[in-house]
């Protein structure tokens, strides 16, 4: 009985020390996220205006559900082995749900963004709220981490200093050579529409 009691006590100590070590490691990483300097303001893509190209234009309407499926399909293809770690939800705002891996421990992260349509049809996703687990950390630091660890196409710029994500919709690479611009992005009322430009050269004109 004495040996069994000592074994349980020893196992409890190992468990306690392991848990303490994990907490200390997470605490150190969080301190680094808070105190490391934020990178400079990112250079945004030069704005393009699809109206400048000759061609026919069409308006396409979508819903939050259909657009969510399309966006998440693209995210899965882009992130590949990390595709199960991140998803996008369109509610009354844009929500990026995922996790940050810290020494083999996944810490949930949630980012809420307000979509703002630009005059040329691009989109700025302005931060509203960011949480890391049960903690609320400086928005800049979490975006800094995501910028370093999530691959993005050239037309998506994560800008921690400005606390936003610039999505150059007009510069998306589409195999058909079509050009796209956002016309309306009203999530609260589920009114989403895009202008599609079909260049004359695509039709051989």
Secondary structure, 3 states (H helix, E strand, C coil): CHHHHHHHHHHHHHHHHHHHHHHHHHHHHHHHHHHCCCCCCCCCCCCCCHHHCCEEEEEEEECHHHHHHHHHHHHHHHHHHHHHHCEEEECCCEEEEEEEEECCEEEEEEEEEEEEECCCCCEEEEEEEEEECCECCCHHHHHHHHHHHCCCCCCEEEECCCCEEEECHHHCCCCCCCEEEEEEEECCCCEEEEEEEEEHHHHCC
